[in-house]
Amino acid sequence: MHLEICKMNNLASLSLALCFAFVTSFASADGRNDPVYGEMIRANEKSMEKYAQSKGKGQPEVIHYQYGFKADIAKVLGTTSAKGSRLAFGNCGVMPAQMNYEDSNGNIKILEYVMLPNNCTNAH
């Protein structure tokens, strides 16, 4: 009996580790290449480039979120959202998202991260 419990614990640990590895592999993924949300990400980056130009600022830097990253955020300019989008309707998987902001030096940054859509309709 004890051996079977150990095997089950090892299997559960392995499953959890594989799941974590799969999900975290998206954390540094480039959202521009995402087959579903790439268009939204590219449109946001293009919009921020135009905004930076109109303000006489340099090209926005895209930062891919890594655990422990300390952002210098002076002003949030906006975020991408698939809420209400046909892309996110019913989608319960992770998706790339971006937050646009100015740092304390006035530089425009785009922080890319992954999130779960808040309009998931397939949850049980």
Secondary structure, DSSP 8 states (H G I E B T S, - for coil): -HHHHHHHHHHHHHHHHHHHHHHHTTTT--GGG-TTTHHHHHHHHHHHHHHHHHTT----EEEE--TT-----SEEEEE---TT-TTTTT--S-EEEEEEEE-TTS-EEEEEEEE--TT-----
